[in-house]
Amino acid sequence: MASITNKKSKRGGGLKTIQFKYSTGGERYSIRLGKIDLKQAKKIAVKVEELLACKENALPWPMELSSWINAIGEDLTESLVKVGLLPTLKASTELKVFIENYIESRTDAKLNTRNAMVSAMKQAVSFFGAKTQMQTITRADCNNFKIHLQGKYSLAYTGTTIKTVKRFFIAAIHANQIIKNPFDGLKIPAQKNPERQFFVDRPMLEKLLEACPDHQWKMIIALARIGGLRTPCEVLLLKWTDINWHLKKFLVHSPKTEHHAGKDQRFVPLFPVLKELLEEGFNQAEDGEIYVINRYRNSNQNLRTTFKKIIIRAGLLPWPKLFNNLRSSRSTELVRGGCPMHLLTAYLGNSEKIQIDHYLQVNDTDFENSSRYEPCTNISGAKSGAWSDKKAVQQQNATVCKELQELQQTPTNKAFNDDSLQLETFPILDPMRPIGVEPKAISAISTNNLEKQDDSSGAKSGALVALIRQIVNLSDSELEKLSKALTNPNPDS
């Protein structure tokens, strides 16, 4: 266990020293801290004990301990190296030489990953200098590197580059070239870029398929846009034997994620449009053909160049990330159609976080159809539909209820008097008319009109009751006149 000694100095105060001994025995080592308060010395002693435990048990440093090592000064770092708690650095290597050797050693990396590392190396060498010693690069230098990239490139490219360069310095720590990673604690910009997203809708897809030079290209586009396959790696690996026509699904081999357990292959549904195109392609295939895409398997062929020509021939303009946005469009389309997230990630072979950050898109269609997310309110007799229709029914209900209350409160309608008992002037309110419209005369009311009243008004039975009450309350003479009027609706004719 580490202990703290306090040696008094001539100028007052005490010079703190941490002493410890390895569990194997031997001499006692000292780390001189100088004139600091006891509280700070105790914190350092705790970290010394953690370093000692990691070294003796061959354990990696915890995140908190690693952050502390990156934050301490050069004097304390040298003291920890001298007592063996931090590794002794090897002969310093120039930045460019070390990164080149590291990339060369990554034989497990895919071609696109290696290309990304080479691109990040060029950016780092251009900014820091090819012959710069890695241990001389500070956190301030890394922050300036970030500002430099943000001034020239997108946030997504800046974040990807910094993340890759940071990985170079982690490798340098493992190789005992440096002790601390100057990129630790630097906030890395998000690597998603919504500005480069583009939704390829179904009408665009139809134009693309019509503009294809052959059926092989139709299947390439359909596998990306309808099947959601990565292009070209997953599309070119698809074999005819991978398609299960009976179960309506096909097996996709994924080189990009094969280093993850259980992510080397996945099943994708044989969607109707895709099934039709693949069946036609199967009928056109020659005997003995193994792969679905047979004509464009040459590594020297650039599918992007031909695809751009197809897009222009279809009357469209090329969009960013040509093939990736086909896959992204399919992901967005499936979500809009109600596909559960666990099925979506299974079909496309990525995680929910990747889907949200890089695939799912938001466009004008989502705002136009936003009313579908509005909770429905039950209205008597109302038909399901747009909110505006429901609002209209509510207004009509309110109007009818108000007018019926007035009728029921008056035993005898004012239109029925001895001086002017004319049938065509007897007002009967139409429950479907808004206030302010001239009511119909009783001569215009018929059984059919009453039957046509929408149940959504909630007033059909109420209107009949009110009418019956009005007729019953008439005197004998009034009933006789009403009977004659019903027999002859047009007395003037």
C-alpha positions in Angstrom: 0.0 0.0 0.0 1.3 3.5 -0.9 2.2 5.8 1.9 2.8 9.6 2.0 5.7 11.2 3.8 5.9 14.9 4.6 9.4 16.4 4.8 9.5 20.0 6.1 11.4 22.5 4.0 13.3 25.6 5.1 10.7 27.8 3.4 7.8 26.3 5.3 5.3 23.7 4.3 6.1 20.2 3.5 7.5 18.3 0.5 5.2 15.3 -0.1 6.6 11.9 -1.3 4.7 8.8 -2.1 6.4 5.5 -1.3 5.3 2.0 -2.3 6.7 -1.5 -2.8 5.9 -4.2 -5.3 4.2 -7.3 -3.9 7.2 -9.4 -5.0 9.3 -7.5 -2.4 12.5 -5.7 -3.0 13.3 -2.0 -2.6 10.8 0.7 -1.7 10.2 3.2 -4.5 9.6 6.9 -4.0 7.7 9.4 -6.1 8.5 13.0 -5.2 5.5 15.3 -5.5 7.0 18.5 -4.2 5.1 21.1 -2.2 1.4 20.2 -2.6 -1.3 19.9 0.0 -2.1 16.6 1.7 -5.5 16.2 0.0 -4.0 16.3 -3.5 -1.2 13.9 -2.4 -3.8 11.4 -1.2 -5.6 11.5 -4.6 -2.3 10.8 -6.4 -1.5 7.9 -3.9 -4.9 6.3 -4.8 -4.0 6.4 -8.5 -0.5 5.0 -7.8 -2.2 2.0 -6.1 -4.4 1.5 -9.1 -1.5 1.6 -11.5 0.4 -0.9 -9.3 -2.6 -3.3 -9.2 -2.9 -3.1 -13.0 0.8 -3.7 -13.6 1.0 -6.7 -11.2 -2.1 -8.3 -12.6 -1.5 -7.5 -16.2 -4.8 -5.6 -16.5 -5.7 -2.8 -18.8 -6.2 0.7 -17.4 -9.8 1.6 -16.5 -11.3 4.5 -18.4 -11.1 6.9 -15.4 -7.4 6.0 -14.7 -6.5 6.4 -18.4 -8.1 9.9 -18.4 -6.1 10.8 -15.3 -2.9 9.7 -16.9 -3.7 11.8 -20.0 -4.3 14.9 -17.8 -1.2 14.8 -15.5 1.9 16.9 -16.2 5.2 15.8 -17.8 7.1 15.8 -14.5 4.7 13.3 -12.8 4.6 11.2 -15.9 8.4 10.9 -16.0 8.4 10.0 -12.3 5.8 7.2 -12.9 7.9 5.9 -15.8 11.1 5.8 -13.7 9.4 3.6 -11.0 8.0 1.3 -13.6 4.3 2.1 -13.2 4.1 3.5 -16.8 5.8 1.8 -19.7 9.2 2.9 -20.9 8.9 4.4 -24.3 10.7 3.0 -27.2 12.8 5.1 -29.6 10.5 7.7 -31.0 9.1 7.1 -34.5 8.0 9.8 -37.0 4.3 10.2 -37.5 4.1 9.2 -41.1 6.4 6.1 -40.7 4.4 4.8 -37.7 1.0 5.2 -39.4 2.2 3.6 -42.6 3.5 0.6 -40.7 0.3 0.4 -38.7 -1.9 0.4 -41.9 0.4 -2.2 -43.4 -0.1 -4.5 -40.4 -3.9 -4.3 -40.6 -4.3 -7.2 -43.0 -7.7 -7.9 -41.5 -9.1 -4.6 -42.7 -11.5 -4.5 -45.7 -10.6 -2.4 -48.7 -12.9 0.5 -47.9 -11.5 0.6 -44.3 -7.9 0.7 -45.6 -8.8 3.5 -48.0 -10.4 5.4 -45.1 -7.2 5.0 -43.0 -5.0 6.2 -45.9 -7.2 9.3 -46.3 -7.0 10.0 -42.6 -3.2 9.5 -42.6 -2.8 12.1 -45.4 -4.9 14.6 -43.5 -2.8 14.1 -40.3 0.6 14.2 -42.0 -0.4 17.3 -44.0 -1.4 19.1 -40.8 1.1 17.8 -38.1 4.1 17.2 -40.4 5.5 13.9 -41.7 8.6 13.9 -39.5 6.8 15.1 -36.3 7.5 12.9 -33.2 4.2 11.5 -32.0 4.9 12.3 -28.3 5.3 16.0 -29.1 1.7 16.4 -30.3 -0.4 18.0 -27.6 -4.1 18.2 -27.0 -4.1 21.8 -28.2 -2.6 20.6 -31.5 -5.4 18.1 -31.9 -8.0 20.8 -31.3 -6.4 22.9 -33.9 -6.5 19.9 -36.3 -10.3 19.6 -35.6 -10.8 23.3 -36.4 -8.7 23.0 -39.6 -10.9 20.1 -40.8 -14.2 21.8 -40.0 -13.1 24.8 -42.0 -12.7 22.7 -45.1 -14.9 19.7 -44.9 -18.3 18.6 -43.6 -18.8 17.7 -40.0 -19.4 14.0 -40.9 -16.0 13.8 -42.7 -14.3 15.7 -39.9 -15.7 13.3 -37.3 -14.7 10.2 -39.3 -11.2 11.5 -39.9 -10.6 12.4 -36.3 -11.9 9.1 -35.1 -9.5 7.3 -37.4 -6.5 9.4 -36.4 -7.3 8.8 -32.8 -7.1 5.1 -33.5 -3.6 5.6 -34.8 -2.5 7.1 -31.5 -4.2 4.3 -29.5 -2.0 1.9 -31.5 1.0 4.1 -30.6 0.2 3.6 -26.9 0.1 -0.2 -27.4 3.4 0.0 -29.2 5.0 2.0 -26.3 5.6 5.0 -28.6 3.5 7.4 -26.4 2.0 7.2 -23.0 -1.0 9.5 -23.4 -3.4 9.9 -26.3 -3.7 13.7 -27.1 -7.1 13.1 -28.7 -8.7 11.8 -25.5 -11.3 14.3 -24.3 -11.6 15.9 -27.7 -15.3 16.1 -28.7 -15.7 14.4 -32.1 -18.4 15.8 -34.4 -21.3 13.6 -35.3 -20.6 11.5 -38.4 -24.1 11.7 -39.8 -24.9 14.2 -42.6 -28.6 14.6 -43.3 -27.8 17.0 -46.2 -26.5 14.1 -48.2 -29.7 12.0 -47.8 -32.0 11.6 -50.8 -35.2 9.7 -51.1 -35.7 7.7 -54.3 -39.5 7.2 -54.5 -41.3 4.6 -56.6 -42.0 6.8 -59.6 -38.2 7.5 -59.8 -37.5 3.8 -59.4 -39.8 3.0 -62.4 -37.9 5.5 -64.5 -34.6 4.0 -63.5 -35.7 0.5 -64.4 -37.0 1.7 -67.8 -33.6 3.4 -68.5 -31.5 0.3 -67.7 -29.4 -1.1 -70.6 -30.2 -4.7 -69.7 -32.0 -6.9 -67.2 -28.8 -7.4 -65.1 -28.9 -3.7 -64.2 -32.6 -3.8 -63.4 -31.8 -6.5 -60.8 -28.8 -4.5 -59.4 -31.1 -1.5 -58.8 -34.0 -3.6 -57.5 -31.7 -5.5 -55.1 -30.5 -2.2 -53.6 -33.8 -0.3 -53.6 -36.3 -3.1 -52.8 -34.1 -5.7 -51.1 -32.0 -3.1 -49.2 -28.7 -4.8 -50.1 -25.3 -3.1 -49.9 -23.9 -2.4 -53.3 -21.7 -3.7 -54.8 -20.4 -6.2 -52.1 -23.7 -7.9 -51.2 -25.3 -7.7 -54.6 -22.4 -9.3 -56.4 -22.2 -12.2 -53.9 -25.8 -13.2 -54.4 -26.2 -16.7 -56.0 -29.2 -18.3 -57.6 -28.9 -21.1 -54.9 -29.4 -18.5 -52.2 -32.9 -17.8 -53.4 -35.7 -19.8 -51.7 -38.6 -19.4 -54.1 -40.9 -21.5 -52.0 -40.4 -19.7 -48.7 -40.2 -16.3 -50.5 -36.8 -15.2 -49.0 -33.2 -15.2 -50.0 -29.8 -15.4 -48.2 -27.5 -12.4 -48.2 -23.8 -12.7 -47.5 -22.4 -9.6 -45.8 -18.6 -9.1 -46.0 -18.8 -5.8 -44.2 -20.2 -7.3 -41.0 -18.8 -10.8 -41.1 -16.3 -10.0 -38.4 -19.2 -9.6 -35.9 -20.6 -12.8 -34.5 -23.8 -13.9 -36.3 -23.6 -11.0 -38.7 -22.0 -12.7 -41.7 -25.3 -13.5 -43.4 -29.0 -12.7 -43.1 -32.3 -13.5 -44.8 -34.3 -10.9 -46.7 -37.9 -11.3 -47.9 -38.5 -11.9 -51.6 -40.7 -8.8 -52.0 -43.2 -9.0 -54.9 -41.5 -6.5 -57.2 -38.1 -8.0 -56.6 -39.4 -11.5 -57.0 -40.8 -10.7 -60.4 -37.5 -9.2 -61.6 -35.5 -12.1 -60.2 -37.7 -14.7 -61.8 -37.3 -13.0 -65.2 -33.5 -12.9 -64.6 -33.5 -16.6 -63.7 -35.3 -17.5 -67.0 -32.8 -15.5 -69.0 -29.8 -17.0 -67.2 -27.7 -19.5 -69.1 -27.2 -23.0 -67.8 -24.5 -23.3 -65.2 -24.5 -19.6 -64.1 -23.9 -19.3 -60.4 -24.3 -15.7 -59.6 -27.4 -13.6 -60.1 -25.3 -10.7 -61.4 -23.0 -12.3 -63.9 -22.0 -9.6 -66.4 -20.6 -6.9 -64.1 -18.3 -8.9 -61.8 -15.0 -7.5 -63.1 -13.2 -5.6 -60.4 -12.2 -3.0 -62.9 -15.8 -2.1 -63.7 -17.1 1.0 -61.9 -20.8 0.6 -61.2 -21.2 4.2 -60.1 -20.2 5.5 -63.5 -22.7 3.4 -65.3 -25.4 4.1 -62.7 -24.9 7.9 -63.2 -25.6 7.5 -66.9 -28.7 5.5 -66.1 -30.0 8.2 -63.8 -29.4 10.9 -66.4 -31.0 8.8 -69.1 -34.1 8.4 -66.8 -34.4 12.2 -66.8 -33.1 12.6 -63.2 -30.1 14.3 -61.7 -27.5 12.2 -59.8 -27.9 12.4 -56.0 -25.3 12.0 -53.2 -24.3 8.5 -52.2 -25.9 6.8 -55.2 -26.3 3.3 -54.0 -26.5 4.0 -50.3 -29.5 6.3 -50.7 -31.3 3.4 -52.6 -30.8 1.3 -49.4 -31.7 4.3 -47.2 -34.9 4.9 -49.2 -36.0 1.3 -48.7 -35.4 1.6 -45.0 -37.5 4.7 -44.7 -40.2 3.2 -46.9 -40.5 0.1 -44.7 -40.8 2.2 -41.5 -43.5 4.3 -43.1 -45.3 1.1 -44.0 -45.3 0.0 -40.3 -42.4 -2.5 -40.4 -41.2 -3.1 -36.8 -37.7 -2.0 -36.0 -36.5 -5.4 -35.1 -37.5 -6.8 -38.5 -36.1 -3.7 -40.3 -32.7 -4.2 -38.7 -32.8 -7.9 -39.5 -33.7 -7.3 -43.1 -31.0 -4.6 -43.7 -28.3 -6.1 -41.4 -27.5 -3.1 -39.2 -28.3 -1.8 -35.7 -31.2 0.4 -34.6 -28.7 3.3 -33.9 -27.3 3.1 -37.4 -30.8 3.1 -38.8 -31.7 6.3 -36.9 -28.4 8.1 -37.5 -27.7 7.2 -41.1 -30.7 5.6 -42.9 -34.1 6.9 -41.9 -35.1 10.1 -43.6 -37.6 12.8 -43.0 -39.2 14.7 -46.0 -42.3 16.6 -47.0 -44.4 13.4 -47.2 -44.0 12.8 -43.4 -45.5 16.3 -42.7 -48.3 15.8 -45.2 -49.4 12.6 -43.6 -48.8 13.7 -40.0 -52.6 13.7 -39.4 -52.5 9.9 -39.1 -50.8 10.3 -35.8 -53.6 12.5 -34.4 -55.6 10.6 -31.7 -59.2 10.0 -32.9 -62.2 11.4 -30.9 -65.4 9.3 -30.9 -68.3 11.3 -32.3 -71.8 9.7 -32.4 -72.4 8.4 -35.9 -69.2 10.1 -37.3 -67.4 8.4 -40.1 -63.6 7.9 -39.8 -61.7 10.3 -41.9 -59.9 13.6 -41.8 -60.1 15.9 -38.8 -61.8 18.5 -40.9 -64.7 16.1 -41.6 -65.1 15.4 -37.9 -65.0 19.1 -37.1 -67.8 19.8 -39.6 -70.0 17.0 -38.0 -69.4 18.5 -34.6 -70.5 21.9 -35.8 -73.7 20.5 -37.4 -74.5 18.6 -34.1 -74.2 21.7 -32.1 -76.5 23.6 -34.6 -79.2 20.9 -34.6 -79.1 20.5 -30.8 -79.6 24.2 -30.3 -82.5 24.4 -32.8 -84.3 21.3 -31.4 -84.1 22.7 -27.9 -85.9 25.8 -29.2 -88.6 23.7 -30.9 -89.2 21.6 -27.8 -89.5 24.6 -25.5 -92.4 26.0 -27.7 -95.6 24.0 -27.5 -97.1 25.5 -30.6 -94.9 26.7 -33.5 -95.3 30.4 -34.1 -95.8 29.7 -37.8 -99.1 28.0 -37.0 -101.7 30.7 -36.4 -105.2 31.3 -37.4 -104.4 34.1 -39.8 -101.6 32.4 -41.8 -101.9 28.7 -41.8 -100.3 28.0 -45.1 -98.4 24.8 -45.6 -95.5 26.2 -47.6 -94.7 28.8 -44.9 -94.5 26.2 -42.0 -90.7 26.2 -41.2 -89.1 22.8 -40.5 -85.4 23.0 -39.7 -83.0 20.9 -41.8 -80.6 19.3 -39.3 -77.8 19.3 -41.9 -78.0 23.0 -42.7 -75.8 25.5 -40.8 -77.3 28.5 -39.1 -78.1 31.4 -41.3 -79.5 29.3 -44.2 -83.3 29.7 -45.0 -85.1 26.6 -43.6 -87.2 24.4 -45.8 -91.0 24.6 -45.8 -93.0 21.6 -44.7 -94.1 21.0 -48.2 -90.5 20.1 -49.1 -90.2 17.6 -46.3 -90.8 13.9 -47.2 -90.0 10.6 -45.8 -87.0 10.3 -48.1 -85.6 13.5 -46.8 -85.9 12.3 -43.2 -84.2 9.0 -44.1 -81.3 10.8 -45.8 -80.4 12.5 -42.6 -76.9 11.4 -41.5 -76.8 9.4 -38.2 -73.7 11.5 -37.3 -76.1 14.4 -36.5 -77.5 12.4 -33.7 -80.9 14.1 -34.2 -83.0 11.9 -36.6 -85.2 10.6 -33.8 -85.3 14.0 -32.1 -86.6 15.7 -35.3 -89.4 13.2 -35.8 -90.5 13.5 -32.1 -90.6 17.3 -32.4 -92.6 17.2 -35.6 -95.2 14.7 -34.1 -95.5 17.0 -31.0 -96.2 20.0 -33.2 -99.0 18.1 -35.2 -100.6 16.7 -32.0 -100.8 20.1 -30.5 -102.9 21.5 -33.4 -106.5 22.2 -33.0 -109.1 20.3 -35.0 -109.5 23.0 -37.6 -105.8 23.3 -38.0 -105.5 19.5 -38.4 -108.2 19.6 -41.1 -106.4 22.3 -43.0 -103.1 20.4 -42.7 -104.8 17.2 -44.0 -106.1 19.1 -47.1 -102.7 20.6 -47.6 -101.0 17.2 -47.6 -103.6 15.8 -50.0 -103.0 18.8 -52.4 -99.5 20.1 -51.8 -99.9 22.7 -54.6 -103.2 24.5 -53.9 -102.6 27.1 -56.6 -102.3 24.5 -59.4 
